[in-house]
Amino acid sequence: MFARDIMTRDIVTVSPATTVKNLAQLLIKNQISGAPVAGKDGKIVGVVSEADIVAKRGKVVKSIMSKKVIHVAEDATVEAIAQLMTTHVVKRLPVMNGDKLVGIVSRADIVSAIARGEHVAMRTPIYDL
């Protein structure tokens, strides 16, 4: 199973200039815990999450986002995604096709696939995600 099989395709992104208040409202409204941050050219420049809102100080997304973007390609295996999440202690990974954002895979997407009974080869213990 690959990223393209489980990723969320309807992606909510935010701008670096989005206020933290608006970000919080967006996360609640869309029932998500984080989002990629897209620059004016559409390029992903960061990722921001509820944890950033809680742990960091700032008025706009740019000041609280994680600037190091760990991402995967559409053909990344679920096992490789789980390993990256565990190694880098992240809960979501943007899925890229070149420079274009095509989806996002979260821990919930992996758990959902397992709950649906889909075959997910996992050597990484699920509880480590």
A tleap script that builds the chain and sets N, CA, C and O, in Angstrom:
source leaprc.protein.ff14SB
mol = sequence {
  NMET PHE ALA ARG ASP ILE MET THR ARG ASP
  ILE VAL THR VAL SER PRO ALA THR THR VAL
  LYS ASN LEU ALA GLN LEU LEU ILE LYS ASN
  GLN ILE SER GLY ALA PRO VAL ALA GLY LYS
  ASP GLY LYS ILE VAL GLY VAL VAL SER GLU
  ALA ASP ILE VAL ALA LYS ARG GLY LYS VAL
  VAL LYS SER ILE MET SER LYS LYS VAL ILE
  HIE VAL ALA GLU ASP ALA THR VAL GLU ALA
  ILE ALA GLN LEU MET THR THR HIE VAL VAL
  LYS ARG LEU PRO VAL MET ASN GLY ASP LYS
  LEU VAL GLY ILE VAL SER ARG ALA ASP ILE
  VAL SER ALA ILE ALA ARG GLY GLU HIE VAL
  ALA MET ARG THR PRO ILE TYR ASP CLEU
}
set mol.1.N position { 0.845 -1.163 0.000 }
set mol.1.CA position { 0.000 0.000 0.000 }
set mol.1.C position { 0.898 1.237 0.000 }
set mol.1.O position { 1.954 1.261 0.633 }
set mol.2.N position { 0.453 2.256 -0.722 }
set mol.2.CA position { 1.262 3.446 -0.938 }
set mol.2.C position { 0.562 4.711 -0.448 }
set mol.2.O position { -0.629 4.695 -0.138 }
set mol.3.N position { 1.314 5.796 -0.384 }
set mol.3.CA position { 0.762 7.086 0.047 }
set mol.3.C position { -0.468 7.445 -0.772 }
set mol.3.O position { -1.470 7.895 -0.215 }
set mol.4.N position { -0.408 7.253 -2.076 }
set mol.4.CA position { -1.532 7.625 -2.945 }
set mol.4.C position { -2.808 6.858 -2.611 }
set mol.4.O position { -3.907 7.318 -2.921 }
set mol.5.N position { -2.668 5.677 -1.972 }
set mol.5.CA position { -3.829 4.860 -1.633 }
set mol.5.C position { -4.547 5.343 -0.375 }
set mol.5.O position { -5.742 5.093 -0.216 }
set mol.6.N position { -3.846 6.021 0.509 }
set mol.6.CA position { -4.451 6.401 1.790 }
set mol.6.C position { -4.463 7.904 2.048 }
set mol.6.O position { -5.073 8.361 3.015 }
set mol.7.N position { -3.796 8.673 1.196 }
set mol.7.CA position { -3.657 10.105 1.475 }
set mol.7.C position { -4.992 10.834 1.347 }
set mol.7.O position { -5.896 10.401 0.632 }
set mol.8.N position { -5.085 11.937 2.051 }
set mol.8.CA position { -6.207 12.854 1.932 }
set mol.8.C position { -5.874 13.783 0.772 }
set mol.8.O position { -4.817 14.415 0.755 }
set mol.9.N position { -6.771 13.861 -0.186 }
set mol.9.CA position { -6.512 14.662 -1.382 }
set mol.9.C position { -7.071 16.086 -1.274 }
set mol.9.O position { -6.587 17.003 -1.937 }
set mol.10.N position { -8.072 16.254 -0.449 }
set mol.10.CA position { -8.667 17.574 -0.247 }
set mol.10.C position { -7.869 18.260 0.860 }
set mol.10.O position { -8.174 18.107 2.043 }
set mol.11.N position { -6.855 19.009 0.468 }
set mol.11.CA position { -5.870 19.525 1.404 }
set mol.11.C position { -6.199 20.962 1.812 }
set mol.11.O position { -6.484 21.821 0.978 }
set mol.12.N position { -6.150 21.186 3.109 }
set mol.12.CA position { -6.299 22.532 3.642 }
set mol.12.C position { -4.893 23.077 3.855 }
set mol.12.O position { -4.107 22.491 4.601 }
set mol.13.N position { -4.571 24.190 3.209 }
set mol.13.CA position { -3.271 24.831 3.416 }
set mol.13.C position { -3.505 26.214 4.003 }
set mol.13.O position { -4.596 26.778 3.912 }
set mol.14.N position { -2.458 26.737 4.602 }
set mol.14.CA position { -2.512 28.095 5.140 }
set mol.14.C position { -1.325 28.876 4.618 }
set mol.14.O position { -0.344 28.307 4.140 }
set mol.15.N position { -1.431 30.180 4.719 }
set mol.15.CA position { -0.361 31.086 4.311 }
set mol.15.C position { 0.516 31.406 5.519 }
set mol.15.O position { 0.040 31.359 6.654 }
set mol.16.N position { 1.781 31.730 5.293 }
set mol.16.CA position { 2.629 32.141 6.409 }
set mol.16.C position { 2.084 33.377 7.129 }
set mol.16.O position { 2.393 33.596 8.300 }
set mol.17.N position { 1.272 34.187 6.433 }
set mol.17.CA position { 0.720 35.408 7.017 }
set mol.17.C position { -0.595 35.181 7.761 }
set mol.17.O position { -1.119 36.109 8.376 }
set mol.18.N position { -1.136 33.965 7.715 }
set mol.18.CA position { -2.373 33.655 8.437 }
set mol.18.C position { -2.156 33.892 9.923 }
set mol.18.O position { -1.133 33.494 10.479 }
set mol.19.N position { -3.115 34.535 10.558 }
set mol.19.CA position { -2.979 34.750 12.005 }
set mol.19.C position { -3.162 33.428 12.737 }
set mol.19.O position { -3.822 32.515 12.241 }
set mol.20.N position { -2.579 33.340 13.902 }
set mol.20.CA position { -2.710 32.124 14.715 }
set mol.20.C position { -4.174 31.908 15.090 }
set mol.20.O position { -4.640 30.770 15.133 }
set mol.21.N position { -4.889 32.972 15.357 }
set mol.21.CA position { -6.321 32.859 15.667 }
set mol.21.C position { -7.080 32.251 14.494 }
set mol.21.O position { -7.886 31.340 14.682 }
set mol.22.N position { -6.824 32.755 13.275 }
set mol.22.CA position { -7.499 32.204 12.091 }
set mol.22.C position { -7.087 30.759 11.841 }
set mol.22.O position { -7.905 29.942 11.418 }
set mol.23.N position { -5.820 30.442 12.102 }
set mol.23.CA position { -5.358 29.062 11.972 }
set mol.23.C position { -6.130 28.165 12.922 }
set mol.23.O position { -6.614 27.108 12.518 }
set mol.24.N position { -6.252 28.567 14.174 }
set mol.24.CA position { -6.977 27.767 15.161 }
set mol.24.C position { -8.421 27.541 14.716 }
set mol.24.O position { -8.940 26.431 14.832 }
set mol.25.N position { -9.064 28.580 14.210 }
set mol.25.CA position { -10.442 28.463 13.735 }
set mol.25.C position { -10.538 27.505 12.550 }
set mol.25.O position { -11.479 26.717 12.457 }
set mol.26.N position { -9.561 27.578 11.648 }
set mol.26.CA position { -9.526 26.707 10.469 }
set mol.26.C position { -9.347 25.240 10.861 }
set mol.26.O position { -10.008 24.360 10.310 }
set mol.27.N position { -8.457 24.986 11.807 }
set mol.27.CA position { -8.234 23.612 12.257 }
set mol.27.C position { -9.506 23.045 12.879 }
set mol.27.O position { -9.885 21.909 12.593 }
set mol.28.N position { -10.159 23.823 13.722 }
set mol.28.CA position { -11.396 23.373 14.367 }
set mol.28.C position { -12.491 23.147 13.321 }
set mol.28.O position { -13.155 22.111 13.327 }
set mol.29.N position { -12.674 24.108 12.434 }
set mol.29.CA position { -13.725 24.017 11.411 }
set mol.29.C position { -13.564 22.776 10.534 }
set mol.29.O position { -14.545 22.114 10.195 }
set mol.30.N position { -12.322 22.468 10.173 }
set mol.30.CA position { -12.063 21.340 9.273 }
set mol.30.C position { -11.756 20.032 10.005 }
set mol.30.O position { -11.503 19.007 9.371 }
set mol.31.N position { -11.778 20.070 11.330 }
set mol.31.CA position { -11.504 18.899 12.158 }
set mol.31.C position { -10.183 18.244 11.784 }
set mol.31.O position { -10.102 17.034 11.576 }
set mol.32.N position { -9.147 19.081 11.704 }
set mol.32.CA position { -7.798 18.596 11.420 }
set mol.32.C position { -6.863 19.122 12.504 }
set mol.32.O position { -7.194 20.071 13.215 }
set mol.33.N position { -5.704 18.503 12.622 }
set mol.33.CA position { -4.780 18.908 13.683 }
set mol.33.C position { -3.550 19.654 13.160 }
set mol.33.O position { -2.682 20.048 13.939 }
set mol.34.N position { -3.477 19.846 11.851 }
set mol.34.CA position { -2.344 20.555 11.283 }
set mol.34.C position { -2.544 20.756 9.796 }
set mol.34.O position { -3.462 20.200 9.193 }
set mol.35.N position { -1.658 21.569 9.209 }
set mol.35.CA position { -1.787 21.873 7.784 }
set mol.35.C position { -0.449 22.295 7.200 }
set mol.35.O position { 0.389 22.865 7.899 }
set mol.36.N position { -0.251 22.014 5.914 }
set mol.36.CA position { 0.924 22.539 5.227 }
set mol.36.C position { 0.803 24.057 5.081 }
set mol.36.O position { -0.297 24.602 4.997 }
set mol.37.N position { 1.950 24.721 5.054 }
set mol.37.CA position { 1.993 26.170 4.871 }
set mol.37.C position { 2.531 26.428 3.461 }
set mol.37.O position { 3.638 26.010 3.124 }
set mol.38.N position { 1.737 27.119 2.645 }
set mol.38.CA position { 2.108 27.375 1.252 }
set mol.38.C position { 2.463 28.842 1.051 }
set mol.38.O position { 1.740 29.737 1.489 }
set mol.39.N position { 3.583 29.072 0.383 }
set mol.39.CA position { 3.993 30.428 0.035 }
set mol.39.C position { 3.150 30.964 -1.104 }
set mol.39.O position { 2.259 30.277 -1.604 }
set mol.40.N position { 3.433 32.200 -1.516 }
set mol.40.CA position { 2.664 32.851 -2.588 }
set mol.40.C position { 2.712 32.073 -3.890 }
set mol.40.O position { 1.752 32.085 -4.661 }
set mol.41.N position { 3.830 31.395 -4.140 }
set mol.41.CA position { 3.983 30.623 -5.369 }
set mol.41.C position { 3.395 29.218 -5.260 }
set mol.41.O position { 3.489 28.430 -6.201 }
set mol.42.N position { 2.787 28.903 -4.110 }
set mol.42.CA position { 2.193 27.584 -3.905 }
set mol.42.C position { 3.164 26.552 -3.355 }
set mol.42.O position { 2.761 25.444 -3.001 }
set mol.43.N position { 4.447 26.911 -3.282 }
set mol.43.CA position { 5.449 25.992 -2.763 }
set mol.43.C position { 5.275 25.825 -1.250 }
set mol.43.O position { 5.009 26.794 -0.538 }
set mol.44.N position { 5.427 24.594 -0.769 }
set mol.44.CA position { 5.278 24.315 0.651 }
set mol.44.C position { 6.521 24.812 1.387 }
set mol.44.O position { 7.642 24.394 1.098 }
set mol.45.N position { 6.296 25.719 2.350 }
set mol.45.CA position { 7.406 26.333 3.083 }
set mol.45.C position { 7.447 25.918 4.549 }
set mol.45.O position { 8.360 26.297 5.283 }
set mol.46.N position { 6.458 25.140 4.969 }
set mol.46.CA position { 6.419 24.703 6.354 }
set mol.46.C position { 5.197 23.859 6.632 }
set mol.46.O position { 4.384 23.594 5.746 }
set mol.47.N position { 5.085 23.440 7.883 }
set mol.47.CA position { 3.924 22.700 8.367 }
set mol.47.C position { 3.606 23.281 9.738 }
set mol.47.O position { 4.510 23.588 10.515 }
set mol.48.N position { 2.321 23.428 10.028 }
set mol.48.CA position { 1.911 23.979 11.319 }
set mol.48.C position { 0.851 23.071 11.933 }
set mol.48.O position { 0.041 22.478 11.221 }
set mol.49.N position { 0.864 22.966 13.259 }
set mol.49.CA position { -0.054 22.048 13.933 }
set mol.49.C position { -0.601 22.651 15.214 }
set mol.49.O position { -0.187 23.727 15.646 }
set mol.50.N position { -1.540 21.930 15.809 }
set mol.50.CA position { -2.070 22.328 17.112 }
set mol.50.C position { -0.939 22.444 18.127 }
set mol.50.O position { -0.940 23.351 18.959 }
set mol.51.N position { 0.014 21.540 18.063 }
set mol.51.CA position { 1.145 21.566 18.997 }
set mol.51.C position { 1.921 22.874 18.873 }
set mol.51.O position { 2.388 23.415 19.875 }
set mol.52.N position { 2.061 23.380 17.660 }
set mol.52.CA position { 2.753 24.656 17.459 }
set mol.52.C position { 1.973 25.805 18.101 }
set mol.52.O position { 2.558 26.712 18.694 }
set mol.53.N position { 0.660 25.755 17.974 }
set mol.53.CA position { -0.184 26.798 18.579 }
set mol.53.C position { -0.015 26.791 20.094 }
set mol.53.O position { 0.099 27.844 20.721 }
set mol.54.N position { 0.001 25.600 20.670 }
set mol.54.CA position { 0.085 25.459 22.122 }
set mol.54.C position { 1.487 25.763 22.649 }
set mol.54.O position { 1.631 26.396 23.695 }
set mol.55.N position { 2.510 25.318 21.938 }
set mol.55.CA position { 3.875 25.369 22.476 }
set mol.55.C position { 4.675 26.612 22.096 }
set mol.55.O position { 5.664 26.932 22.755 }
set mol.56.N position { 4.265 27.312 21.049 }
set mol.56.CA position { 5.080 28.420 20.564 }
set mol.56.C position { 4.324 29.734 20.650 }
set mol.56.O position { 3.094 29.763 20.686 }
set mol.57.N position { 5.074 30.805 20.683 }
set mol.57.CA position { 4.463 32.136 20.727 }
set mol.57.C position { 4.610 32.816 19.382 }
set mol.57.O position { 5.647 32.723 18.725 }
set mol.58.N position { 3.560 33.493 18.993 }
set mol.58.CA position { 3.592 34.245 17.752 }
set mol.58.C position { 2.193 34.630 17.345 }
set mol.58.O position { 1.211 34.032 17.786 }
set mol.59.N position { 2.112 35.638 16.498 }
set mol.59.CA position { 0.800 36.124 16.054 }
set mol.59.C position { 0.421 35.577 14.687 }
set mol.59.O position { -0.757 35.536 14.331 }
set mol.60.N position { 1.436 35.153 13.913 }
set mol.60.CA position { 1.164 34.626 12.575 }
set mol.60.C position { 1.820 33.258 12.415 }
set mol.60.O position { 2.745 32.902 13.145 }
set mol.61.N position { 1.321 32.512 11.453 }
set mol.61.CA position { 1.792 31.152 11.207 }
set mol.61.C position { 3.301 31.108 10.985 }
set mol.61.O position { 3.973 30.207 11.488 }
set mol.62.N position { 3.836 32.061 10.244 }
set mol.62.CA position { 5.274 32.069 9.927 }
set mol.62.C position { 6.130 31.973 11.187 }
set mol.62.O position { 7.201 31.367 11.161 }
set mol.63.N position { 5.670 32.562 12.284 }
set mol.63.CA position { 6.476 32.585 13.505 }
set mol.63.C position { 6.361 31.317 14.347 }
set mol.63.O position { 7.154 31.118 15.268 }
set mol.64.N position { 5.385 30.454 14.046 }
set mol.64.CA position { 5.238 29.232 14.851 }
set mol.64.C position { 5.381 27.941 14.051 }
set mol.64.O position { 5.479 26.864 14.639 }
set mol.65.N position { 5.396 28.030 12.726 }
set mol.65.CA position { 5.420 26.812 11.897 }
set mol.65.C position { 6.770 26.105 11.975 }
set mol.65.O position { 7.792 26.708 12.302 }
set mol.66.N position { 6.743 24.822 11.668 }
set mol.66.CA position { 7.979 24.055 11.503 }
set mol.66.C position { 8.454 24.304 10.090 }
set mol.66.O position { 7.726 24.041 9.133 }
set mol.67.N position { 9.664 24.805 9.948 }
set mol.67.CA position { 10.172 25.158 8.626 }
set mol.67.C position { 10.788 23.981 7.891 }
set mol.67.O position { 10.893 23.993 6.665 }
set mol.68.N position { 11.197 22.963 8.641 }
set mol.68.CA position { 11.761 21.769 8.017 }
set mol.68.C position { 10.597 20.882 7.583 }
set mol.68.O position { 9.891 20.307 8.411 }
set mol.69.N position { 10.417 20.785 6.285 }
set mol.69.CA position { 9.303 20.015 5.740 }
set mol.69.C position { 9.792 18.636 5.324 }
set mol.69.O position { 10.589 18.495 4.396 }
set mol.70.N position { 9.308 17.643 6.014 }
set mol.70.CA position { 9.590 16.254 5.647 }
set mol.70.C position { 8.391 15.806 4.833 }
set mol.70.O position { 7.253 15.893 5.295 }
set mol.71.N position { 8.638 15.332 3.640 }
set mol.71.CA position { 7.531 14.953 2.760 }
set mol.71.C position { 7.827 13.611 2.112 }
set mol.71.O position { 8.936 13.084 2.206 }
set mol.72.N position { 6.809 13.072 1.452 }
set mol.72.CA position { 6.964 11.794 0.747 }
set mol.72.C position { 6.390 11.929 -0.655 }
set mol.72.O position { 5.622 12.845 -0.948 }
set mol.73.N position { 6.778 11.004 -1.504 }
set mol.73.CA position { 6.225 10.917 -2.856 }
set mol.73.C position { 4.978 10.039 -2.813 }
set mol.73.O position { 4.749 9.321 -1.841 }
set mol.74.N position { 4.188 10.102 -3.858 }
set mol.74.CA position { 2.949 9.315 -3.937 }
set mol.74.C position { 3.208 7.811 -3.856 }
set mol.74.O position { 2.345 7.051 -3.415 }
set mol.75.N position { 4.391 7.387 -4.281 }
set mol.75.CA position { 4.690 5.955 -4.285 }
set mol.75.C position { 5.423 5.490 -3.017 }
set mol.75.O position { 5.933 4.370 -2.977 }
set mol.76.N position { 5.476 6.327 -2.003 }
set mol.76.CA position { 6.088 5.920 -0.731 }
set mol.76.C position { 5.195 4.854 -0.084 }
set mol.76.O position { 3.970 4.977 -0.081 }
set mol.77.N position { 5.817 3.821 0.456 }
set mol.77.CA position { 5.034 2.771 1.115 }
set mol.77.C position { 4.537 3.264 2.472 }
set mol.77.O position { 5.130 4.151 3.086 }
set mol.78.N position { 3.451 2.674 2.916 }
set mol.78.CA position { 2.912 3.043 4.221 }
set mol.78.C position { 3.940 2.748 5.310 }
set mol.78.O position { 4.051 3.498 6.279 }
set mol.79.N position { 4.680 1.674 5.156 }
set mol.79.CA position { 5.710 1.350 6.144 }
set mol.79.C position { 6.788 2.441 6.181 }
set mol.79.O position { 7.231 2.837 7.259 }
set mol.80.N position { 7.202 2.920 5.025 }
set mol.80.CA position { 8.209 3.988 4.977 }
set mol.80.C position { 7.660 5.275 5.597 }
set mol.80.O position { 8.378 5.994 6.291 }
set mol.81.N position { 6.394 5.553 5.342 }
set mol.81.CA position { 5.751 6.735 5.929 }
set mol.81.C position { 5.727 6.624 7.453 }
set mol.81.O position { 6.068 7.572 8.162 }
set mol.82.N position { 5.321 5.453 7.946 }
set mol.82.CA position { 5.273 5.232 9.395 }
set mol.82.C position { 6.655 5.385 10.012 }
set mol.82.O position { 6.793 5.947 11.098 }
set mol.83.N position { 7.671 4.892 9.330 }
set mol.83.CA position { 9.041 5.007 9.834 }
set mol.83.C position { 9.474 6.476 9.901 }
set mol.83.O position { 10.083 6.901 10.882 }
set mol.84.N position { 9.161 7.243 8.861 }
set mol.84.CA position { 9.496 8.671 8.863 }
set mol.84.C position { 8.774 9.410 9.994 }
set mol.84.O position { 9.362 10.247 10.678 }
set mol.85.N position { 7.502 9.089 10.175 }
set mol.85.CA position { 6.733 9.722 11.247 }
set mol.85.C position { 7.347 9.428 12.610 }
set mol.85.O position { 7.450 10.309 13.464 }
set mol.86.N position { 7.747 8.195 12.797 }
set mol.86.CA position { 8.339 7.786 14.066 }
set mol.86.C position { 9.710 8.417 14.269 }
set mol.86.O position { 9.997 8.945 15.343 }
set mol.87.N position { 10.547 8.366 13.255 }
set mol.87.CA position { 11.902 8.910 13.345 }
set mol.87.C position { 11.907 10.410 13.597 }
set mol.87.O position { 12.688 10.905 14.410 }
set mol.88.N position { 11.034 11.135 12.900 }
set mol.88.CA position { 11.031 12.597 12.977 }
set mol.88.C position { 9.984 13.149 13.947 }
set mol.88.O position { 9.841 14.362 14.099 }
set mol.89.N position { 9.262 12.250 14.592 }
set mol.89.CA position { 8.225 12.612 15.560 }
set mol.89.C position { 7.256 13.642 14.962 }
set mol.89.O position { 7.061 14.734 15.497 }
set mol.90.N position { 6.660 13.247 13.831 }
set mol.90.CA position { 5.646 14.073 13.182 }
set mol.90.C position { 4.382 13.254 13.007 }
set mol.90.O position { 4.424 12.023 13.003 }
set mol.91.N position { 3.270 13.931 12.865 }
set mol.91.CA position { 1.978 13.255 12.770 }
set mol.91.C position { 1.356 13.316 11.389 }
set mol.91.O position { 0.333 12.684 11.128 }
set mol.92.N position { 1.987 14.088 10.500 }
set mol.92.CA position { 1.466 14.196 9.138 }
set mol.92.C position { 2.611 14.492 8.191 }
set mol.92.O position { 3.586 15.145 8.562 }
set mol.93.N position { 2.484 14.004 6.960 }
set mol.93.CA position { 3.508 14.241 5.945 }
set mol.93.C position { 2.840 14.685 4.649 }
set mol.93.O position { 1.939 14.008 4.154 }
set mol.94.N position { 3.270 15.811 4.099 }
set mol.94.CA position { 2.765 16.204 2.787 }
set mol.94.C position { 3.196 15.170 1.738 }
set mol.94.O position { 4.290 14.610 1.809 }
set mol.95.N position { 2.328 14.937 0.784 }
set mol.95.CA position { 2.630 14.030 -0.322 }
set mol.95.C position { 2.841 14.909 -1.553 }
set mol.95.O position { 1.967 15.682 -1.946 }
set mol.96.N position { 4.020 14.767 -2.147 }
set mol.96.CA position { 4.404 15.637 -3.249 }
set mol.96.C position { 4.558 14.861 -4.552 }
set mol.96.O position { 4.940 13.691 -4.564 }
set mol.97.N position { 4.249 15.552 -5.652 }
set mol.97.CA position { 4.550 15.073 -6.993 }
set mol.97.C position { 5.453 16.158 -7.569 }
set mol.97.O position { 4.980 17.153 -8.118 }
set mol.98.N position { 6.755 15.948 -7.436 }
set mol.98.CA position { 7.704 17.010 -7.773 }
set mol.98.C position { 7.579 18.111 -6.739 }
set mol.98.O position { 7.727 17.865 -5.542 }
set mol.99.N position { 7.306 19.336 -7.200 }
set mol.99.CA position { 7.108 20.472 -6.286 }
set mol.99.C position { 5.641 20.693 -5.950 }
set mol.99.O position { 5.309 21.604 -5.192 }
set mol.100.N position { 4.761 19.868 -6.505 }
set mol.100.CA position { 3.321 20.071 -6.330 }
set mol.100.C position { 2.782 19.224 -5.180 }
set mol.100.O position { 3.022 18.018 -5.115 }
set mol.101.N position { 2.050 19.874 -4.276 }
set mol.101.CA position { 1.388 19.186 -3.175 }
set mol.101.C position { 0.152 18.471 -3.726 }
set mol.101.O position { -0.731 19.106 -4.302 }
set mol.102.N position { 0.095 17.152 -3.547 }
set mol.102.CA position { -1.033 16.384 -4.080 }
set mol.102.C position { -1.857 15.720 -2.989 }
set mol.102.O position { -2.946 15.212 -3.256 }
set mol.103.N position { -1.349 15.720 -1.762 }
set mol.103.CA position { -2.088 15.102 -0.672 }
set mol.103.C position { -1.351 15.251 0.636 }
set mol.103.O position { -0.292 15.875 0.710 }
set mol.104.N position { -1.928 14.668 1.663 }
set mol.104.CA position { -1.286 14.643 2.971 }
set mol.104.C position { -1.649 13.317 3.628 }
set mol.104.O position { -2.787 12.859 3.538 }
set mol.105.N position { -0.679 12.714 4.284 }
set mol.105.CA position { -0.915 11.465 5.006 }
set mol.105.C position { -0.704 11.744 6.484 }
set mol.105.O position { 0.338 12.257 6.895 }
set mol.106.N position { -1.704 11.400 7.268 }
set mol.106.CA position { -1.601 11.565 8.714 }
set mol.106.C position { -1.624 10.188 9.365 }
set mol.106.O position { -1.907 9.176 8.724 }
set mol.107.N position { -1.317 10.183 10.655 }
set mol.107.CA position { -1.418 8.919 11.393 }
set mol.107.C position { -2.828 8.378 11.293 }
set mol.107.O position { -3.027 7.167 11.196 }
set mol.108.N position { -3.817 9.272 11.316 }
set mol.108.CA position { -5.213 8.848 11.227 }
set mol.108.C position { -5.494 8.121 9.910 }
set mol.108.O position { -6.304 7.194 9.880 }
set mol.109.N position { -4.837 8.527 8.826 }
set mol.109.CA position { -5.030 7.849 7.541 }
set mol.109.C position { -4.517 6.410 7.600 }
set mol.109.O position { -5.135 5.495 7.055 }
set mol.110.N position { -3.388 6.227 8.263 }
set mol.110.CA position { -2.827 4.878 8.410 }
set mol.110.C position { -3.735 4.024 9.286 }
set mol.110.O position { -4.036 2.880 8.944 }
set mol.111.N position { -4.165 4.572 10.402 }
set mol.111.CA position { -5.052 3.836 11.314 }
set mol.111.C position { -6.368 3.510 10.609 }
set mol.111.O position { -6.916 2.423 10.792 }
set mol.112.N position { -6.873 4.438 9.811 }
set mol.112.CA position { -8.115 4.226 9.059 }
set mol.112.C position { -7.990 3.060 8.088 }
set mol.112.O position { -8.899 2.238 7.975 }
set mol.113.N position { -6.869 2.991 7.393 }
set mol.113.CA position { -6.640 1.893 6.445 }
set mol.113.C position { -6.615 0.558 7.181 }
set mol.113.O position { -7.170 -0.429 6.699 }
set mol.114.N position { -5.979 0.527 8.334 }
set mol.114.CA position { -5.939 -0.707 9.129 }
set mol.114.C position { -7.346 -1.068 9.605 }
set mol.114.O position { -7.729 -2.237 9.565 }
set mol.115.N position { -8.120 -0.076 10.055 }
set mol.115.CA position { -9.481 -0.316 10.539 }
set mol.115.C position { -10.387 -0.844 9.435 }
set mol.115.O position { -11.296 -1.632 9.698 }
set mol.116.N position { -10.141 -0.409 8.193 }
set mol.116.CA position { -10.939 -0.894 7.052 }
set mol.116.C position { -10.541 -2.311 6.651 }
set mol.116.O position { -11.177 -2.926 5.796 }
set mol.117.N position { -9.485 -2.820 7.277 }
set mol.117.CA position { -9.047 -4.176 6.970 }
set mol.117.C position { -8.133 -4.251 5.770 }
set mol.117.O position { -7.883 -5.337 5.246 }
set mol.118.N position { -7.631 -3.112 5.326 }
set mol.118.CA position { -6.716 -3.116 4.195 }
set mol.118.C position { -5.363 -3.630 4.659 }
set mol.118.O position { -4.955 -3.407 5.798 }
set mol.119.N position { -4.683 -4.313 3.766 }
set mol.119.CA position { -3.383 -4.874 4.119 }
set mol.119.C position { -2.344 -3.760 4.204 }
set mol.119.O position { -2.015 -3.112 3.211 }
set mol.120.N position { -1.850 -3.562 5.393 }
set mol.120.CA position { -0.805 -2.577 5.617 }
set mol.120.C position { 0.364 -3.311 6.250 }
set mol.120.O position { 0.299 -3.724 7.408 }
set mol.121.N position { 1.433 -3.472 5.479 }
set mol.121.CA position { 2.619 -4.154 6.009 }
set mol.121.C position { 3.338 -3.196 6.940 }
set mol.121.O position { 3.829 -2.151 6.514 }
set mol.122.N position { 3.396 -3.557 8.204 }
set mol.122.CA position { 4.016 -2.677 9.190 }
set mol.122.C position { 5.018 -3.448 10.030 }
set mol.122.O position { 4.669 -4.415 10.707 }
set mol.123.N position { 6.255 -3.012 9.979 }
set mol.123.CA position { 7.245 -3.538 10.909 }
set mol.123.C position { 7.405 -2.582 12.090 }
set mol.123.O position { 7.858 -2.966 13.169 }
set mol.124.N position { 7.014 -1.306 11.850 }
set mol.124.CA position { 7.049 -0.303 12.918 }
set mol.124.C position { 5.830 -0.524 13.791 }
set mol.124.O position { 4.709 -0.527 13.282 }
set mol.125.N position { 6.012 -0.709 15.082 }
set mol.125.CA position { 4.833 -0.887 15.942 }
set mol.125.C position { 3.896 0.306 15.842 }
set mol.125.O position { 4.339 1.454 15.888 }
set mol.126.N position { 2.616 0.043 15.708 }
set mol.126.CA position { 1.621 1.091 15.544 }
set mol.126.C position { 1.655 2.060 16.726 }
set mol.126.O position { 1.476 3.264 16.545 }
set mol.127.N position { 1.882 1.542 17.933 }
set mol.127.CA position { 1.842 2.409 19.103 }
set mol.127.C position { 2.979 3.411 19.113 }
set mol.127.O position { 2.934 4.358 19.898 }
set mol.128.N position { 3.998 3.248 18.277 }
set mol.128.CA position { 5.092 4.216 18.209 }
set mol.128.C position { 4.733 5.421 17.351 }
set mol.128.O position { 5.422 6.440 17.398 }
set mol.129.N position { 3.663 5.318 16.569 }
set mol.129.CA position { 3.263 6.440 15.723 }
set mol.129.C position { 2.716 7.517 16.604 }
set mol.129.O position { 2.312 8.571 16.112 }
savepdb mol mol.pdb
quit
